[in-house]
């Protein structure tokens, strides 16, 4: 099979890309609207891109009608967000918070979750998440227009939270304890518990 994205239907390209580029970690992002409503949404266009300074990037793509998602509107207005780690025990709630709600309703309440204050930014953390990254926006780069067009939110991590029980003997996150989940294509997800080790040469 071959597909040229410039001439193909955007959804066809999307499904091929998300089915091939896997697994994708999930940024479970909390933001706060100018009216004070806490928004929570998952994004699998996400990764860490540097450590000096610590930088993460996620993309709240445009909705299928071309409009902006609440998360993007909030980070544009406030310049702050929190990435909460998506783990196996919370996978159903992560998925539930992908539901589109009116801007005056919070996904926190929808999923029966709780928040805890952040230390450096206004958006709160998800209390149930075993790790969170408080971030300030460095830059937002729109790429394209219309349905599913990217909006690269580049954020500097200003505070890292990891629950002590998720750490190994060296004080580093232990993947066997953290048990993150990731997105594949279509409705498929995966657990990151099938591990193997290779020493770097």
Buried (B, 14 or more C-beta within 10 A) or exposed (E): EEEEEEEEEBEEBBBBBBEEEBBBBBBBBBBBBEEEBBBBBBBBBBEBEEEEEBBBBBBBBBBEEEEBBBBBBBBBEBBBBBBBBBBBEBBEBBBBBBEEBEEEEBBBEBBEBEBEEBEEBBBBBBEBBBBBBBBBBEEBEEEEEEBBBBBBBBBBBBBEBBBEEBBEEEEEBBEEEBBBBBBBBEEEBBEBEEEEEEEEE
